[in-house]
Amino acid sequence: MNSQEQNKFKELISVISETYGEEFTQAKLKLWWNLFKPYSIVTFEQALYSHIACPDTGMFAPKPANITKFINGTTKQAERLIEDRAEMAWQVIEGEISRVGSYGTLKMEDKQALAAVQAIGGWQKLCATQTDKMAWTHKEFVAAYQNFERTPIEALPNKLPGRVHLVNHKKQQPESAFIKGLQDFRNRIGKE
C-alpha cells in the first residue's frame, strides 16, 4: 500500500472497530499499517472481508495473524506450495537431463531449482546418477529446494554450466594467470 491508500486503510480499520466493538489506538493503527503496508489495499480488503465472513473465526475480532492467514494461507499450505514447486522443477530437470545432458548448460528461471541441483552435487553429477539412485536424489533435491526457498533470489545462480561451457571457459583463460598463480604458490611455500 502507498500513502494515498492510507485513508482507505483507515476506513477498513473502522469497519473492524464498528463490527467488533474493537478500539484502535494510534499505536495499534500504526502497527497494523506497518504490518500490512507490503500488501495491496485490495488484498488487505479481501482478506479482512474473508475473515469477517468466515464461520470459524468471523465471530471474533481479527488479529493481524488472522488477516495474514487469509492473504498467505496457513503455514502448512505455504509448505505444500513450496513442495509442489519443487516437484514441478524436478520434472523439468529430469527432462533437461535427457535433452541436454551433462555436456549442455542447465538454464532455468527457477533459481531455487538451480541452487538445489548445485547443493546435491551439481549438474554433471546429477546427470551421471544411476537410475536406481534417482529416487533418493529426487528427495534430496526437494529438501534442498525447500531450504533455498528462504534464500534471497539474488544470491542464487541463474544457470549451471555443462561440460562444454566449462571447457570453453577454461580455454579462454590466459595461461599467464595460471603461471602467475603457480608462482604465487611457490613464493608462499618458500616463505614458510
C-alpha positions as CSV (number, residue, x, y, z in Angstrom):
1,M,0.0,0.0,0.0
2,N,1.1,3.5,-0.6
3,S,0.4,6.7,1.4
4,Q,-2.6,7.6,-0.8
5,E,-4.3,4.3,0.2
6,Q,-3.9,5.1,3.9
7,N,-7.3,6.7,4.1
8,K,-8.9,3.6,2.6
9,F,-6.9,1.5,5.1
10,K,-8.3,3.6,8.0
11,E,-11.8,3.1,6.6
12,L,-11.3,-0.6,6.7
13,I,-10.0,-0.4,10.3
14,S,-13.1,1.5,11.2
15,V,-15.1,-1.4,9.8
16,I,-13.3,-3.7,12.3
17,S,-14.0,-1.2,15.1
18,E,-17.7,-1.0,14.3
19,T,-18.2,-4.7,13.6
20,Y,-16.5,-6.0,16.6
21,G,-16.6,-3.0,19.1
22,E,-12.8,-3.1,19.0
23,E,-11.0,0.2,19.7
24,F,-8.0,1.1,17.6
25,T,-5.5,3.3,19.3
26,Q,-3.0,5.3,17.3
27,A,-0.3,2.8,18.3
28,K,-2.4,-0.2,17.2
29,L,-3.4,1.6,13.9
30,K,0.3,2.3,13.2
31,L,1.2,-1.4,14.0
32,W,-1.5,-2.7,11.6
33,W,-0.4,-0.2,8.9
34,N,3.2,-1.3,9.1
35,L,2.3,-5.0,9.1
36,F,0.0,-4.7,6.0
37,K,1.8,-2.0,4.1
38,P,3.6,-4.5,1.9
39,Y,0.3,-5.8,0.5
40,S,-2.1,-4.0,-1.8
41,I,-5.2,-2.4,-0.4
42,V,-7.3,-4.7,-2.4
43,T,-5.6,-7.8,-1.0
44,F,-6.0,-6.4,2.6
45,E,-9.6,-5.6,2.0
46,Q,-10.4,-9.1,0.6
47,A,-8.6,-10.8,3.5
48,L,-10.5,-8.6,6.0
49,Y,-13.9,-9.5,4.5
50,S,-12.9,-13.1,4.3
51,H,-12.2,-13.1,8.0
52,I,-15.5,-11.4,8.8
53,A,-17.4,-13.9,6.6
54,C,-15.6,-17.0,7.9
55,P,-17.9,-19.1,10.1
56,D,-15.0,-20.4,12.1
57,T,-13.2,-17.2,13.1
58,G,-15.5,-14.4,11.9
59,M,-17.3,-14.0,15.2
60,F,-14.1,-12.8,16.9
61,A,-12.2,-9.6,16.2
62,P,-9.3,-10.2,13.9
63,K,-5.7,-10.3,15.0
64,P,-3.1,-9.5,12.4
65,A,-2.3,-13.2,12.1
66,N,-5.9,-13.9,11.1
67,I,-5.7,-11.4,8.2
68,T,-2.3,-12.7,7.2
69,K,-3.6,-16.2,7.0
70,F,-6.3,-15.1,4.5
71,I,-3.6,-13.4,2.5
72,N,-0.8,-16.0,2.5
73,G,-2.6,-19.2,3.7
74,T,-1.6,-21.3,6.6
75,T,2.0,-22.5,7.2
76,K,1.1,-26.0,6.0
77,Q,-0.4,-24.6,2.8
78,A,2.7,-22.5,2.2
79,E,5.0,-25.5,2.8
80,R,2.8,-27.6,0.4
81,L,3.0,-24.9,-2.2
82,I,6.9,-24.9,-2.0
83,E,6.9,-28.7,-2.2
84,D,4.7,-28.6,-5.3
85,R,7.0,-26.0,-7.0
86,A,10.0,-28.3,-6.1
87,E,8.2,-31.3,-7.7
88,M,7.4,-29.3,-10.9
89,A,11.0,-28.1,-11.1
90,W,12.2,-31.7,-10.7
91,Q,10.1,-32.7,-13.7
92,V,11.7,-30.0,-15.8
93,I,15.2,-31.1,-14.6
94,E,14.5,-34.7,-15.5
95,G,13.5,-33.6,-19.0
96,E,16.7,-31.5,-19.3
97,I,18.8,-34.5,-18.2
98,S,17.5,-36.3,-21.2
99,R,17.5,-33.3,-23.5
100,V,20.9,-31.6,-22.9
101,G,22.7,-33.9,-20.6
102,S,25.9,-33.1,-18.7
103,Y,27.5,-31.5,-21.8
104,G,24.8,-28.9,-22.0
105,T,24.2,-26.0,-19.6
106,L,21.2,-26.2,-17.4
107,K,19.2,-22.9,-17.7
108,M,16.1,-22.3,-15.7
109,E,14.2,-19.3,-14.5
110,D,13.7,-21.1,-11.2
111,K,16.8,-20.1,-9.3
112,Q,15.9,-22.3,-6.2
113,A,15.9,-25.3,-8.5
114,L,19.4,-24.4,-9.9
115,A,20.7,-23.9,-6.3
116,A,19.2,-27.2,-5.2
117,V,20.9,-29.0,-8.1
118,Q,24.2,-27.4,-7.1
119,A,23.7,-28.4,-3.5
120,I,23.1,-32.1,-4.3
121,G,26.4,-32.3,-6.2
122,G,26.0,-30.2,-9.4
123,W,24.7,-30.7,-12.9
124,Q,27.3,-33.2,-14.1
125,K,26.9,-35.4,-11.0
126,L,23.1,-35.3,-11.3
127,C,23.3,-36.3,-15.0
128,A,25.6,-39.2,-14.1
129,T,23.3,-40.5,-11.3
130,Q,22.2,-44.1,-11.9
131,T,18.5,-44.7,-12.4
132,D,18.1,-46.8,-9.3
133,K,19.6,-44.0,-7.2
134,M,17.4,-41.3,-8.8
135,A,14.5,-41.7,-6.3
136,W,16.9,-40.8,-3.4
137,T,18.4,-37.9,-5.4
138,H,14.9,-36.6,-6.0
139,K,14.2,-36.5,-2.3
140,E,17.5,-34.7,-1.7
141,F,16.6,-32.2,-4.4
142,V,13.1,-31.4,-2.8
143,A,14.7,-30.9,0.6
144,A,17.4,-28.6,-0.8
145,Y,14.8,-26.7,-2.8
146,Q,12.8,-26.1,0.3
147,N,15.9,-24.7,2.1
148,F,16.7,-22.4,-0.8
149,E,13.2,-21.0,-0.8
150,R,14.2,-18.8,2.1
151,T,17.4,-17.6,0.4
152,P,17.3,-14.1,-1.3
153,I,16.9,-14.6,-5.0
154,E,19.9,-12.5,-6.0
155,A,22.2,-14.9,-4.1
156,L,21.1,-17.9,-6.2
157,P,22.6,-19.0,-9.6
158,N,20.9,-18.3,-12.9
159,K,22.5,-21.3,-14.7
160,L,24.7,-24.3,-14.1
161,P,27.4,-24.8,-16.7
162,G,27.7,-28.0,-18.6
163,R,31.0,-29.7,-19.6
164,V,31.2,-27.9,-23.0
165,H,30.8,-24.5,-21.3
166,L,33.4,-25.3,-18.7
167,V,36.0,-26.5,-21.3
168,N,35.4,-23.3,-23.4
169,H,35.7,-21.1,-20.3
170,K,39.0,-22.8,-19.4
171,K,40.3,-22.3,-23.0
172,Q,39.5,-18.6,-22.8
173,Q,41.6,-18.1,-19.6
174,P,45.1,-16.9,-20.4
175,E,47.8,-19.3,-19.4
176,S,49.6,-16.4,-17.7
177,A,47.0,-16.4,-15.0
178,F,47.8,-20.0,-14.3
179,I,51.6,-19.3,-14.3
180,K,51.2,-16.3,-12.0
181,G,49.1,-18.4,-9.6
182,L,51.7,-21.1,-9.6
183,Q,54.5,-18.6,-8.9
184,D,52.5,-17.1,-6.1
185,F,52.0,-20.6,-4.6
186,R,55.7,-21.3,-4.9
187,N,56.6,-18.0,-3.2
188,R,54.3,-18.7,-0.3
189,I,55.7,-22.2,0.1
190,G,59.3,-20.8,0.0
191,K,58.5,-18.3,2.8
192,E,57.2,-21.0,5.2
